[in-house]
Amino acid sequence: MSQIVPFNDLLRQNNALKDELTDTSARVVASGWYVLGTENQRFEQEFSAYCGSDHTIGLANGSDALELGLRALGVTSGSVVVTVANAGGYATTAIRSIGAIPLYIDVTPDRFLLDQSKLGALLDSHPVSAVVATHLFGRMCEMAQLMAICTSRSIPVIEDCAQAHGAVMAGRKAGTFGDLGCFSFYPTKNLGALGDGGAIVTSNSDISERVRSLRQYGWKNKYQIMMRGGRNSRLDEMQAAFLRVKLRYLDEWNIRRREIATRYKLLLDNSKVTVPVHECESYVAHLFVVRCVDREALRERLRAAGIGNDIHYPIPDHHQPGWRDLPGSDLSLPITEQLSKEILSLPCYPELRDDEIDAVIRAVNGW
């Protein structure tokens, strides 16, 4: 059957901003400056102001943000980094790119986030160099408790905010609790470019300086390499300009995402489907992820009804075929492993219409 409700539709958002985006692109083309220019500088300033951080460093993508963030904190080959295994492999890719070793911690069954009740014992039993706290599906880790656990042991924290743009906890935005926060601006994100993009936010001037060097070959001055591990990872002027336009709408879009999630939470009514816990500002509904033991049967029902859906994510990091023979892949993570068999993402994006939401609810409830 043809798709009645797409899982996502990027054209809806971009068409609504067509005039602004067209004018913006023309301005960048006419400027004659396309890398690390005025648009990038202004986006960095505006995103810092939005997040409440002192520094933003624009990068080529979110994966580079994770890797360069780790390098800026002194993580090197052989270092051990704590992270989760249920978030698509992005942190693991960054860790392994350095030659470091991921030490996986299981997640909670209701919020799908790092199980902080197990974190202290894990840190005390291993020589850990950093912790990556992943704010998954738009839901934030409990950062006050997590920071207390890590700070008391002098272990730096990276917040992976790729799915949590604009999320707020205790009056502070995601990315401002840890030593640094990493963002992706992939087109499907809550704040998405029209291509790849990423950033690191921090209020530590030394970290900011190291990341700025690492994003451009490790230079201190032009052509003078002073830091190892550098690369070409720069947010280009066009994407920075587009992000400046979209940043003005981010809070409005997040409100709509929460409205959609609330509607699902209140109206989905099927004993075979478990909906996620309800939260407020700390949840920006990047994805609406339910649990279902007979997931494939539900997916077939949704496909028959023309409802788009997806799985985020079907294979835990420690079960990825390409990593199975590497250190850190032999752990048992029962909750992570069970979730990978049950989770299912339903359509949830600001441009989703009420009648489309109702169609999703009817399809799930009628299964």
N, C-alpha and C positions, 0 to 999 in steps of 0.2 A: 504493500500500500504506500502511496506517496506520503511524504512527511507533512503533517498538519501543523505540528508544533516543533520547530527546529530546536535542537539542544542549545544552540547559540546562533546569533545572527548579527555579525559585526556591522553589516551594511546599515542596519537600523540606526545605530548610534552615529556612525560616520555621515550618513545622509542627513540626519538632523542637524549636524554641524557643518554641512557642506560649504556654506558660504564662508564661515570662519576659517575652515581648513584650507579652502582654496586661496583666500587672501593671505593666509599665513605662508603657504608654500611659495606664492609669488614673491612675498617679502624676502624670504630666505634666498630664493634664486637670484633676486636682484641685488642682494647684499654682496655677492662675490666672495663670501666667507662661509665655509661649509663644515669645518671641524674646529671644536674648541674656540668658538667665537662668542658673540654677544648673547645669542639665544641660549647656549649652554650655560653661560654665567648667570643669566637671569633665571633660568629654570632652577639651577642649583640654589640660588637665593630664595626663590619662591617656595621650593619644596622644603628647604630648611625651615622657613617661617611656618609653613603648614604643619610640619612634623613637630616643631619645637626643638630642633637640634641646631648646633652651631655651624655644622658643616654638612654639605652634600657634595658627593663626587660622582658625576655622571659617568657611566660605563657602557660598554657595548651590549651587555646583557646581564641577566640575573645570575647566571652560572659563573661568569667572571667575578661578579660581586662577591659570591661566596668564596671563591678561590683566593682572590686578592685580599679579602677580609681576613681569611685564615693566615695568609702570608704576612699581612700587616701586624698580626698579633704574635708572630714569631713561630708559627707552626711550620715544622720542617719534616723532611723524610724521616719516618720512624716514629713521629709523634702520634699520640693516641687522642682521638677526638670523639666525644660522645655525641650521638645523634640518634634519630629514629629511623626505622626501616620501612615506614609506610607512606613516604611522601614523594614517591616518584623517582628516587635515586639522584636527585640534584645535589644534595649535600654530599652524598657518598662520592659522586663523580668529582666534586671539587676536592674532597679529602684525598682521594686516591690519586688525583692529578699531581698532588704535591709529593706523593709517596708516603703520606701519613696513613694511619690505620683507623678505620671507623670502629667504634665500640658502641654497639647498638643497645638501646634501652627500650623496653616494651612500652606500650601506650595504654591509655585507659579505654574501656569499652564504650563509654558514653560520649566522651569528647574527642576521642581519637588522637589525643595529644600525649606528649612525653609524660610518663608516670612519675611524678615528682616524689612520690612516697618511696621510690626505689633509688632515687638519684644520689642521695648522700652516701649510702653504702657502696654504690658503684664507684663513686669518686674516691672513696677511702681505700678501695681495693685495687685500684689501678693508677698508674702515673699519667693522669690526664692533662693534656695541654690546653684544651678548650672544650666548650660545650656549645653545640648548635641547637638553639631552641626554635623549633619550627612551628609557626602559627598557621595551622593547616585548615583549609577550607574556609578561611575568613575568621577563624576562632583563635583567640590568643591564649597562650600558656599563662598560668598564674605567675606573673613575673616577679612580684614582691617576694614570694616564697622561694622561687627559683634563684633569684639574685642573692638572697640571704644564704642559701646553701652553697652557691659557688663562691661568693665573695669571702665567706669565712674560710675558704680553702685556697684563696688567691688564684682562682681559675677564671679566665676571661670567658665572656658569653657573647656569642653572635646570635642576633635574632634574625631568623629567616622570615621576612615579611612579604614574600612574593605573592601571598594570597591574603594579605591583611592591610592593604593601603587604607589608612584612615581609621582603623580600629582604635578604640580608646579604652584604657583601663586606669582607674583611679586618677582620671584627669590627664593622663599622659598618652601620647600616640604610640602605636606600635613602632618599634625601632629605636626608642629613646631610653629604654631600660638597660640594655646590655652595653658592652663596650662599643658595639657598632650594630647597625641594622642593615640588612641587605634586601634590596627590592628588585623585582623584575617588572619591566613594562611591556612584556609580550602582549600582543593585541587583545587576548581574552581576559587580561587581568582587570581588576576593578579600576585601575588607572592604566590604560593600555595605549601604546604608541601605534603607528601604522607600519610597524616593523619591529625589529628587536631593539631593546634598550634596557638599561639597568642602572642602579645607583647604590652607593653606600652612604648612610647618614651616621654621624658621630658628633659628639661634643668634645672629643679628645683631639687637640690640635696635632699631637705627634702622630696619631693614627691617620688623621686626615692627610698630613704631609706624606706619610709613607704610601698611602693609597694613590695619591696624585702622582707620585713617582712611578709606582708599579703600573699604573694604567698607560704609561707612555715609556715603555722599555726599561724602566728603572733609572731614568734620567734624573740628575740633580739640575744640571744645566743642559741645554740642547747638545746632543751627541756625547754627553758625559754620563756614562752608566755608573751609578753608585750603589744600586741595589740589585741583588739577584732575584730572579723570578718575575721580572717585568715582562710586559707584553704590549701589544697595540690593542687597547680596549677603551675606546672613546665613544661617548654618546654623540652622534652626529647632530649638526645644527638643525636639520629638518625634523628629526624626531624630538629634539628638545623643544622646538617651536610648537609642534603638535601637542606635546605633553603640557606645555604652558596653557594652551587652550583648554584641554580636557581637565586640568587640575581645578579649574574654576567650578566644574560640575561634579566633582568627586563626592562631596558630602551629599548632594541631592541624589546622586545615583545610589549611594550606600543606603540612604533612607528607603529608597524604592526596593532595593534588594532585601532589606529587613522586612518590609511589608509583605513581599512575596513569601519569604521564609515563614513569617507568622501565619499567613493564610494557609500554607501547607500544614504547618504545625497544628492549627486549629481544626482543619477540615479533612485531612487524611485520616481515614478510619478503616483500617484493615488489620486484623489481628496478626497477619503474617508479615506485616511491615512495621519496623521500629523506626520512628522519626527521631532526629537528634534533639538534644536538650535545648531549651529555649534560653537565649541570652539577649542582652541589649547592646550597648555601645561597643562592647568588646567583640562583637560578632558582626562582620560586614558581609556575610552570606556570599562569599566568592563562589561557593558551590553549596547546593543543598543535597546532602548525602544521607540516604536511608540505609537500613540494614534489612536483608531478606534472606532467609535460609535457602529458599528455592529461587535464587536470583535469576537464573536463566529462563525459568517459566515466566517470571514477571517481565523480563526484558522482551520476551516473545509477545506477551500481551500488549506491552507498550508499542512495540513495532507494528503490531496489527492495527493499533489505534492511531498510528501515524505520529507517535510521541517520540522525539529524540531523547536519547539517554547515553550515559557513558559510565566507565568504571575508573575511579581515581583512588587507588591504583591496583591493578590486578596481580602484580608480582612484587612481594617484599624484596628489599634490596639484597638481603642475605640469601635469597633464593634465585637471584638473577644468574642465568647460565654463564655469562661472561665473567662473573666474580666468584663463582663457587669454589675455585681453587686458591683464593687469596685469603690472607689473614683477616679475621673478623667475620667470616661467613659461616661459622659452625655453631652459632648460638641457637637456642630455642627461645622463640618469642611467641608464646601461645596466643596472646590477644591479637598481635599484629597479623599472625598467620590466619587466624579465624576471620578477622575483618576482611582480609583480602578476598575471601570466598563469598562474602555477604554484602559488601557495600555497593551502592548504586547511586549515581548522581542523576537528579532530575533537573529539567530546565530551570535556571534561575539567573536572570540578567535583567537590568533595569528596563529594557524595552519590551519585555514580555507583557502581553496584554492580559487583562483580567479574564477574558473568555478562553484564552490559551491556558491560563492557570487552572481554570475550571475543568478544561478538557483533561489535563494531567490528573487532577484529583479524581474525576470520574473514572478514568482508566485504571488508576491504582485501586480505588475503592471497589470497582466492579470486578476485580480479578479474584 
